[in-house]
Amino acid sequence: MTDYSDERLLAEISLAGILAGKYQEAESIATWLLTQDKKYHESGKLILVTSWHACKRYTDIINLLSEECSASLLPFKALSEYHIGLNHTLKNTIKTLKSDGNNKLMAFAKQFEEDLFL
């Protein structure tokens, strides 16, 4: 049996809720995680941006991720900037992703940039 942390279990429940259209419930879990120890904040933000992306709340995603966030969440910011036409900030987000040092994020940024002809 896999040993799940409380954080991972809450995140998986929230993401399952998002898939079932239970956005408010998932956001409640995310908001609670954001009030807990800082180690839970990335999971809380992931749940929020996933829910908000499904609801097309792109401005909310950009506002949340313009604050301190891990680079692994920046693809959500890039997608949101693209959806609402913020090409000037999108270029900066892509630049940050390309310089992160994480091969997967760098590959995402490179492909995203090529696809959008930035």
ROSE-112807 format. One record per residue: residue number from 1; residue in one letter; x, y, z of N, C-alpha, C, O in turn. Coordinates in steps of 0.001 Angstrom, whole numbers, always signed. Example, Ala and Ser with C-alpha at 12.3 -4.5 7.8 and 13.67 -1.06 7.14 Angstrom:
<atoms>
+-----+--------+---------+---------+---------+---------+---------+---------+---------+---------+---------+---------+---------+---------+
! num ! residu !     n.X !     n.Y !     n.Z !    ca.X !    ca.Y !    ca.Z !     c.X !     c.Y !     c.Z !     o.X !     o.Y !     o.Z !
+-----+--------+---------+---------+---------+---------+---------+---------+---------+---------+---------+---------+---------+---------+
!   1 !      a !  +13190 !   -5690 !   +7800 !  +12300 !   -4500 !   +7800 !  +13200 !   -3300 !   +7800 !  +14236 !   -3319 !   +8465 !
!   2 !      s !  +12850 !   -2250 !   +7080 !  +13670 !   -1060 !   +7140 !  +12900 !     +30 !   +7870 !  +13409 !   +1138 !   +8039 !
+-----+--------+---------+---------+---------+---------+---------+---------+---------+---------+---------+---------+---------+---------+
</atoms>
This chain:
<atoms>
+-----+--------+---------+---------+---------+---------+---------+---------+---------+---------+---------+---------+---------+---------+
! num ! residu !     n.X !     n.Y !     n.Z !    ca.X !    ca.Y !    ca.Z !     c.X !     c.Y !     c.Z !     o.X !     o.Y !     o.Z !
+-----+--------+---------+---------+---------+---------+---------+---------+---------+---------+---------+---------+---------+---------+
!   1 !      m !    +839 !   -1181 !      +0 !      +0 !      +0 !      +0 !    +884 !   +1244 !      +0 !   +1869 !   +1312 !    +736 !
!   2 !      t !    +537 !   +2210 !    -812 !   +1299 !   +3438 !    -904 !   +1043 !   +4305 !    +314 !     -92 !   +4442 !    +770 !
!   3 !      d !   +2111 !   +4888 !    +833 !   +1996 !   +5775 !   +1987 !   +1814 !   +7206 !   +1481 !   +2751 !   +7802 !    +950 !
!   4 !      y !    +633 !   +7747 !   +1642 !    +330 !   +9094 !   +1189 !    +494 !  +10087 !   +2322 !    +107 !   +9815 !   +3459 !
!   5 !      s !   +1065 !  +11232 !   +2010 !   +1097 !  +12317 !   +2974 !    -289 !  +12955 !   +2987 !   -1053 !  +12829 !   +2030 !
!   6 !      d !    -594 !  +13630 !   +4063 !   -1875 !  +14331 !   +4136 !   -1994 !  +15351 !   +3007 !   -3059 !  +15512 !   +2412 !
!   7 !      e !    -897 !  +16031 !   +2721 !    -881 !  +17037 !   +1662 !   -1224 !  +16407 !    +315 !   -2054 !  +16933 !    -426 !
!   8 !      r !    -597 !  +15301 !      +6 !    -849 !  +14652 !   -1287 !   -2285 !  +14138 !   -1363 !   -2933 !  +14259 !   -2403 !
!   9 !      l !   -2776 !  +13573 !    -282 !   -4144 !  +13072 !    -266 !   -5142 !  +14208 !    -497 !   -6074 !  +14066 !   -1289 !
!  10 !      l !   -4948 !  +15329 !    +193 !   -5837 !  +16475 !      -1 !   -5748 !  +17003 !   -1432 !   -6761 !  +17365 !   -2031 !
!  11 !      a !   -4540 !  +17046 !   -1971 !   -4366 !  +17518 !   -3350 !   -5080 !  +16595 !   -4329 !   -5747 !  +17069 !   -5248 !
!  12 !      e !   -4949 !  +15296 !   -4145 !   -5602 !  +14350 !   -5056 !   -7121 !  +14411 !   -4935 !   -7827 !  +14315 !   -5939 !
!  13 !      i !   -7623 !  +14569 !   -3721 !   -9070 !  +14722 !   -3529 !   -9552 !  +15985 !   -4243 !  -10582 !  +15975 !   -4916 !
!  14 !      s !   -8795 !  +17065 !   -4086 !   -9164 !  +18333 !   -4723 !   -9152 !  +18223 !   -6235 !  -10076 !  +18683 !   -6905 !
!  15 !      l !   -8108 !  +17613 !   -6771 !   -8022 !  +17480 !   -8224 !   -9127 !  +16576 !   -8768 !   -9649 !  +16819 !   -9856 !
!  16 !      a !   -9481 !  +15541 !   -8020 !  -10615 !  +14700 !   -8423 !  -11905 !  +15519 !   -8392 !  -12763 !  +15373 !   -9262 !
!  17 !      g !  -12032 !  +16376 !   -7392 !  -13191 !  +17261 !   -7310 !  -13279 !  +18200 !   -8498 !  -14364 !  +18444 !   -9028 !
!  18 !      i !  -12137 !  +18726 !   -8914 !  -12110 !  +19619 !  -10075 !  -12592 !  +18873 !  -11311 !  -13379 !  +19406 !  -12094 !
!  19 !      l !  -12123 !  +17644 !  -11488 !  -12563 !  +16840 !  -12633 !  -14061 !  +16579 !  -12595 !  -14696 !  +16416 !  -13637 !
!  20 !      a !  -14625 !  +16540 !  -11390 !  -16060 !  +16310 !  -11235 !  -16852 !  +17616 !  -11220 !  -18065 !  +17610 !  -11007 !
!  21 !      g !  -16160 !  +18737 !  -11449 !  -16845 !  +20026 !  -11469 !  -17107 !  +20616 !  -10102 !  -17912 !  +21540 !   -9978 !
!  22 !      k !  -16459 !  +20117 !   -9085 !  -16636 !  +20603 !   -7707 !  -15568 !  +21660 !   -7402 !  -14716 !  +21468 !   -6534 !
!  23 !      y !  -15633 !  +22761 !   -8124 !  -14594 !  +23787 !   -8037 !  -14566 !  +24470 !   -6674 !  -13492 !  +24671 !   -6106 !
!  24 !      q !  -15712 !  +24823 !   -6152 !  -15759 !  +25534 !   -4871 !  -15192 !  +24670 !   -3748 !  -14481 !  +25171 !   -2877 !
!  25 !      e !  -15500 !  +23391 !   -3763 !  -14988 !  +22489 !   -2741 !  -13469 !  +22356 !   -2846 !  -12767 !  +22379 !   -1835 !
!  26 !      a !  -12971 !  +22218 !   -4067 !  -11525 !  +22126 !   -4277 !  -10836 !  +23410 !   -3834 !   -9776 !  +23368 !   -3209 !
!  27 !      e !  -11436 !  +24544 !   -4156 !  -10855 !  +25825 !   -3764 !  -10860 !  +26001 !   -2252 !   -9962 !  +26642 !   -1705 !
!  28 !      s !  -11849 !  +25447 !   -1574 !  -11873 !  +25511 !    -106 !  -10695 !  +24743 !    +486 !  -10058 !  +25205 !   +1432 !
!  29 !      i !  -10414 !  +23582 !     -69 !   -9255 !  +22804 !    +392 !   -7974 !  +23582 !    +107 !   -7087 !  +23655 !    +959 !
!  30 !      a !   -7875 !  +24161 !   -1084 !   -6680 !  +24926 !   -1454 !   -6483 !  +26116 !    -525 !   -5368 !  +26378 !     -72 !
!  31 !      t !   -7549 !  +26828 !    -246 !   -7466 !  +27986 !    +645 !   -7002 !  +27562 !   +2025 !   -6197 !  +28251 !   +2651 !
!  32 !      w !   -7504 !  +26437 !   +2501 !   -7070 !  +25928 !   +3803 !   -5582 !  +25581 !   +3772 !   -4852 !  +25918 !   +4704 !
!  33 !      l !   -5126 !  +24912 !   +2714 !   -3702 !  +24576 !   +2601 !   -2829 !  +25830 !   +2636 !   -1731 !  +25813 !   +3193 !
!  34 !      l !   -3319 !  +26910 !   +2042 !   -2548 !  +28158 !   +2019 !   -2468 !  +28829 !   +3387 !   -1649 !  +29725 !   +3590 !
!  35 !      t !   -3309 !  +28403 !   +4323 !   -3240 !  +28956 !   +5685 !   -2354 !  +28104 !   +6584 !   -2096 !  +28466 !   +7732 !
!  36 !      q !   -1895 !  +26987 !   +6069 !   -1079 !  +26066 !   +6854 !    +404 !  +26371 !   +6652 !    +770 !  +27394 !   +6073 !
!  37 !      d !   +1231 !  +25481 !   +7133 !   +2679 !  +25606 !   +6997 !   +3057 !  +25870 !   +5541 !   +2406 !  +25372 !   +4623 !
!  38 !      k !   +4101 !  +26647 !   +5342 !   +4527 !  +27058 !   +3994 !   +4775 !  +25874 !   +3057 !   +4640 !  +26014 !   +1841 !
!  39 !      k !   +5133 !  +24716 !   +3605 !   +5403 !  +23560 !   +2742 !   +4156 !  +23092 !   +1986 !   +4269 !  +22351 !   +1010 !
!  40 !      y !   +2970 !  +23519 !   +2427 !   +1718 !  +23139 !   +1768 !   +1260 !  +24167 !    +729 !    +298 !  +23920 !      +2 !
!  41 !      h !   +1932 !  +25306 !    +654 !   +1463 !  +26389 !    -207 !   +1498 !  +26040 !   -1694 !    +587 !  +26412 !   -2434 !
!  42 !      e !   +2528 !  +25335 !   -2136 !   +2581 !  +24998 !   -3563 !   +1408 !  +24096 !   -3952 !    +822 !  +24267 !   -5021 !
!  43 !      s !   +1066 !  +23142 !   -3093 !     -89 !  +22277 !   -3383 !   -1369 !  +23095 !   -3420 !   -2218 !  +22888 !   -4287 !
!  44 !      g !   -1508 !  +24017 !   -2487 !   -2686 !  +24885 !   -2473 !   -2793 !  +25706 !   -3742 !   -3871 !  +25830 !   -4323 !
!  45 !      k !   -1669 !  +26267 !   -4170 !   -1675 !  +27070 !   -5397 !   -1951 !  +26206 !   -6624 !   -2655 !  +26635 !   -7538 !
!  46 !      l !   -1403 !  +24995 !   -6651 !   -1666 !  +24094 !   -7778 !   -3155 !  +23789 !   -7887 !   -3715 !  +23792 !   -8983 !
!  47 !      i !   -3784 !  +23529 !   -6768 !   -5225 !  +23249 !   -6775 !   -5996 !  +24467 !   -7277 !   -6889 !  +24339 !   -8115 !
!  48 !      l !   -5649 !  +25649 !   -6761 !   -6348 !  +26861 !   -7197 !   -6189 !  +27101 !   -8692 !   -7175 !  +27330 !   -9394 !
!  49 !      v !   -4954 !  +27051 !   -9183 !   -4770 !  +27372 !  -10605 !   -5404 !  +26318 !  -11508 !   -5868 !  +26641 !  -12602 !
!  50 !      t !   -5429 !  +25079 !  -11068 !   -6091 !  +24039 !  -11857 !   -7592 !  +24298 !  -11923 !   -8201 !  +24203 !  -12988 !
!  51 !      s !   -8178 !  +24625 !  -10782 !   -9604 !  +24932 !  -10734 !   -9917 !  +26189 !  -11540 !  -10856 !  +26209 !  -12337 !
!  52 !      w !   -9132 !  +27222 !  -11328 !   -9370 !  +28482 !  -12030 !   -9168 !  +28336 !  -13533 !   -9877 !  +28969 !  -14316 !
!  53 !      h !   -8214 !  +27513 !  -13942 !   -8008 !  +27311 !  -15380 !   -9237 !  +26636 !  -15988 !   -9669 !  +26996 !  -17083 !
!  54 !      a !   -9791 !  +25666 !  -15282 !  -11004 !  +24995 !  -15771 !  -12175 !  +25975 !  -15876 !  -13057 !  +25809 !  -16720 !
!  55 !      c !  -12178 !  +26997 !  -15012 !  -13250 !  +28007 !  -15006 !  -12888 !  +29252 !  -15816 !  -13640 !  +30226 !  -15836 !
!  56 !      k !  -11737 !  +29215 !  -16482 !  -11252 !  +30320 !  -17315 !  -11053 !  +31612 !  -16520 !  -11334 !  +32708 !  -17005 !
!  57 !      r !  -10565 !  +31457 !  -15296 !  -10280 !  +32616 !  -14436 !   -8792 !  +32975 !  -14578 !   -8020 !  +32891 !  -13623 !
!  58 !      y !   -8427 !  +33367 !  -15770 !   -7020 !  +33580 !  -16101 !   -6389 !  +34744 !  -15339 !   -5228 !  +34664 !  -14936 !
!  59 !      t !   -7135 !  +35808 !  -15143 !   -6595 !  +36954 !  -14404 !   -6275 !  +36563 !  -12970 !   -5259 !  +36994 !  -12426 !
!  60 !      d !   -7125 !  +35757 !  -12352 !   -6867 !  +35293 !  -10985 !   -5587 !  +34463 !  -10925 !   -4807 !  +34581 !   -9980 !
!  61 !      i !   -5377 !  +33631 !  -11928 !   -4161 !  +32808 !  -11975 !   -2930 !  +33702 !  -12065 !   -1956 !  +33504 !  -11339 !
!  62 !      i !   -2979 !  +34677 !  -12952 !   -1835 !  +35578 !  -13126 !   -1549 !  +36333 !  -11834 !    -394 !  +36460 !  -11426 !
!  63 !      n !   -2597 !  +36833 !  -11194 !   -2401 !  +37560 !   -9935 !   -1776 !  +36670 !   -8871 !    -854 !  +37094 !   -8176 !
!  64 !      l !   -2261 !  +35449 !   -8737 !   -1729 !  +34531 !   -7731 !    -276 !  +34181 !   -8022 !    +556 !  +34170 !   -7115 !
!  65 !      l !     +26 !  +33900 !   -9269 !   +1368 !  +33441 !   -9622 !   +2346 !  +34585 !   -9871 !   +3526 !  +34343 !  -10123 !
!  66 !      s !   +1873 !  +35819 !   -9804 !   +2781 !  +36960 !   -9878 !   +3458 !  +37175 !   -8534 !   +4495 !  +37833 !   -8444 !
!  67 !      e !   +2859 !  +36614 !   -7493 !   +3481 !  +36623 !   -6179 !   +4531 !  +35507 !   -6178 !   +4826 !  +34923 !   -7221 !
!  68 !      e !   +5074 !  +35226 !   -5033 !   +6067 !  +34152 !   -4910 !   +5431 !  +32813 !   -5286 !   +4395 !  +32429 !   -4743 !
!  69 !      c !   +6064 !  +32115 !   -6219 !   +5592 !  +30780 !   -6587 !   +6756 !  +29983 !   -7147 !   +7767 !  +30541 !   -7573 !
!  70 !      s !   +6595 !  +28685 !   -7136 !   +7648 !  +27835 !   -7683 !   +7575 !  +27877 !   -9209 !   +6515 !  +28108 !   -9791 !
!  71 !      a !   +8709 !  +27652 !   -9831 !   +8776 !  +27675 !  -11296 !   +7866 !  +26617 !  -11910 !   +7413 !  +26777 !  -13044 !
!  72 !      s !   +7594 !  +25541 !  -11180 !   +6754 !  +24475 !  -11733 !   +5317 !  +24933 !  -11984 !   +4584 !  +24274 !  -12721 !
!  73 !      l !   +4904 !  +26053 !  -11381 !   +3562 !  +26580 !  -11611 !   +3522 !  +27612 !  -12741 !   +2444 !  +27999 !  -13191 !
!  74 !      l !   +4681 !  +28052 !  -13193 !   +4724 !  +29102 !  -14217 !   +4097 !  +28719 !  -15560 !   +3620 !  +29614 !  -16258 !
!  75 !      p !   +4068 !  +27436 !  -15966 !   +3334 !  +27134 !  -17207 !   +1861 !  +27548 !  -17139 !   +1289 !  +27941 !  -18156 !
!  76 !      f !   +1243 !  +27465 !  -15964 !    -142 !  +27938 !  -15822 !    -210 !  +29444 !  -16057 !   -1144 !  +29940 !  -16688 !
!  77 !      k !    +783 !  +30166 !  -15547 !    +822 !  +31618 !  -15752 !    +993 !  +31924 !  -17235 !    +315 !  +32800 !  -17772 !
!  78 !      a !   +1894 !  +31210 !  -17894 !   +2119 !  +31430 !  -19325 !    +842 !  +31164 !  -20127 !    +483 !  +31955 !  -20999 !
!  79 !      l !    +168 !  +30074 !  -19841 !   -1082 !  +29761 !  -20548 !   -2133 !  +30841 !  -20316 !   -2856 !  +31220 !  -21237 !
!  80 !      s !   -2213 !  +31331 !  -19091 !   -3194 !  +32370 !  -18762 !   -2866 !  +33677 !  -19469 !   -3754 !  +34347 !  -19997 !
!  81 !      e !   -1580 !  +34038 !  -19476 !   -1172 !  +35257 !  -20184 !   -1498 !  +35138 !  -21671 !   -1927 !  +36108 !  -22296 !
!  82 !      y !   -1298 !  +33965 !  -22226 !   -1637 !  +33734 !  -23630 !   -3143 !  +33907 !  -23858 !   -3560 !  +34584 !  -24798 !
!  83 !      h !   -3955 !  +33289 !  -22991 !   -5411 !  +33322 !  -23174 !   -5983 !  +34732 !  -23129 !   -6961 !  +35024 !  -23817 !
!  84 !      i !   -5383 !  +35612 !  -22326 !   -5943 !  +36969 !  -22254 !   -5113 !  +37992 !  -23035 !   -5355 !  +39196 !  -22947 !
!  85 !      g !   -4139 !  +37503 !  -23795 !   -3411 !  +38367 !  -24712 !   -2349 !  +39262 !  -24092 !   -2072 !  +40342 !  -24614 !
!  86 !      l !   -1758 !  +38835 !  -23000 !    -696 !  +39620 !  -22354 !    +673 !  +39205 !  -22890 !   +1502 !  +38671 !  -22153 !
!  87 !      n !    +898 !  +39453 !  -24165 !   +2133 !  +38994 !  -24804 !   +3385 !  +39593 !  -24189 !   +4428 !  +38941 !  -24163 !
!  88 !      h !   +3305 !  +40830 !  -23691 !   +4488 !  +41450 !  -23099 !   +4920 !  +40730 !  -21822 !   +6119 !  +40562 !  -21596 !
!  89 !      t !   +3984 !  +40302 !  -20987 !   +4358 !  +39557 !  -19779 !   +4604 !  +38087 !  -20099 !   +5391 !  +37428 !  -19420 !
!  90 !      l !   +3940 !  +37573 !  -21121 !   +4157 !  +36186 !  -21535 !   +5612 !  +35970 !  -21941 !   +6207 !  +34948 !  -21601 !
!  91 !      k !   +6175 !  +36910 !  -22655 !   +7576 !  +36783 !  -23073 !   +8503 !  +36705 !  -21864 !   +9477 !  +35952 !  -21878 !
!  92 !      n !   +8207 !  +37482 !  -20813 !   +9025 !  +37428 !  -19592 !   +8862 !  +36095 !  -18873 !   +9833 !  +35541 !  -18357 !
!  93 !      t !   +7641 !  +35581 !  -18838 !   +7399 !  +34290 !  -18191 !   +8132 !  +33185 !  -18941 !   +8749 !  +32318 !  -18322 !
!  94 !      i !   +8070 !  +33209 !  -20260 !   +8786 !  +32224 !  -21079 !  +10289 !  +32323 !  -20824 !  +10972 !  +31307 !  -20696 !
!  95 !      k !  +10791 !  +33538 !  -20751 !  +12222 !  +33753 !  -20485 !  +12613 !  +33153 !  -19131 !  +13658 !  +32512 !  -19012 !
!  96 !      t !  +11781 !  +33360 !  -18121 !  +12038 !  +32791 !  -16791 !  +12046 !  +31271 !  -16851 !  +12921 !  +30632 !  -16266 !
!  97 !      l !  +11082 !  +30688 !  -17549 !  +11020 !  +29230 !  -17676 !  +12246 !  +28678 !  -18403 !  +12786 !  +27641 !  -18019 !
!  98 !      k !  +12674 !  +29366 !  -19440 !  +13821 !  +28898 !  -20219 !  +15124 !  +28960 !  -19431 !  +16058 !  +28208 !  -19707 !
!  99 !      s !  +15185 !  +29852 !  -18459 !  +16418 !  +30004 !  -17683 !  +16369 !  +29282 !  -16341 !  +17290 !  +29420 !  -15536 !
! 100 !      d !  +15320 !  +28521 !  -16090 !  +15127 !  +27879 !  -14787 !  +16131 !  +26773 !  -14494 !  +16504 !  +26569 !  -13338 !
! 101 !      g !  +16568 !  +26066 !  -15509 !  +17482 !  +24949 !  -15292 !  +16775 !  +23601 !  -15238 !  +17427 !  +22558 !  -15280 !
! 102 !      n !  +15450 !  +23611 !  -15145 !  +14662 !  +22382 !  -15157 !  +14397 !  +22026 !  -16621 !  +13756 !  +22786 !  -17347 !
! 103 !      n !  +14891 !  +20876 !  -17042 !  +14778 !  +20489 !  -18458 !  +13341 !  +20441 !  -18954 !  +13070 !  +20833 !  -20089 !
! 104 !      k !  +12416 !  +19969 !  -18126 !  +11015 !  +19878 !  -18556 !  +10405 !  +21267 !  -18733 !   +9670 !  +21510 !  -19690 !
! 105 !      l !  +10713 !  +22172 !  -17809 !  +10187 !  +23532 !  -17929 !  +10818 !  +24256 !  -19114 !  +10146 !  +25007 !  -19823 !
! 106 !      m !  +12103 !  +24028 !  -19322 !  +12785 !  +24643 !  -20461 !  +12209 !  +24122 !  -21778 !  +12034 !  +24889 !  -22725 !
! 107 !      a !  +11914 !  +22825 !  -21841 !  +11322 !  +22244 !  -23052 !   +9920 !  +22800 !  -23288 !   +9553 !  +23108 !  -24422 !
! 108 !      f !   +9135 !  +22929 !  -22209 !   +7798 !  +23525 !  -22330 !   +7913 !  +24933 !  -22907 !   +7211 !  +25286 !  -23854 !
! 109 !      a !   +8812 !  +25735 !  -22323 !   +8966 !  +27124 !  -22755 !   +9391 !  +27209 !  -24216 !   +8863 !  +28018 !  -24979 !
! 110 !      k !  +10338 !  +26379 !  -24593 !  +10829 !  +26394 !  -25975 !   +9708 !  +26029 !  -26947 !   +9526 !  +26700 !  -27963 !
! 111 !      q !   +8960 !  +24973 !  -26641 !   +7877 !  +24542 !  -27527 !   +6754 !  +25571 !  -27572 !   +6207 !  +25859 !  -28637 !
! 112 !      f !   +6416 !  +26122 !  -26413 !   +5360 !  +27132 !  -26335 !   +5747 !  +28346 !  -27176 !   +4931 !  +28892 !  -27918 !
! 113 !      e !   +6996 !  +28753 !  -27046 !   +7505 !  +29897 !  -27800 !   +7462 !  +29620 !  -29305 !   +7061 !  +30485 !  -30083 !
! 114 !      e !   +7870 !  +28432 !  -29712 !   +7840 !  +28063 !  -31135 !   +6412 !  +28013 !  -31665 !   +6133 !  +28492 !  -32764 !
! 115 !      d !   +5514 !  +27435 !  -30881 !   +4121 !  +27314 !  -31314 !   +3451 !  +28676 !  -31482 !   +2580 !  +28849 !  -32335 !
! 116 !      l !   +3864 !  +29635 !  -30662 !   +3238 !  +30961 !  -30701 !   +4026 !  +31970 !  -31522 !   +3617 !  +33124 !  -31658 !
! 117 !      f !   +5154 !  +31534 !  -32067 !   +6004 !  +32416 !  -32873 !   +6441 !  +33653 !  -32093 !   +6450 !  +34764 !  -32625 !
! 118 !      l !   +6804 !  +33448 !  -30821 !   +7243 !  +34590 !  -29995 !   +8690 !  +34928 !  -30258 !   +9227 !  +35857 !  -29656 !
+-----+--------+---------+---------+---------+---------+---------+---------+---------+---------+---------+---------+---------+---------+
</atoms>
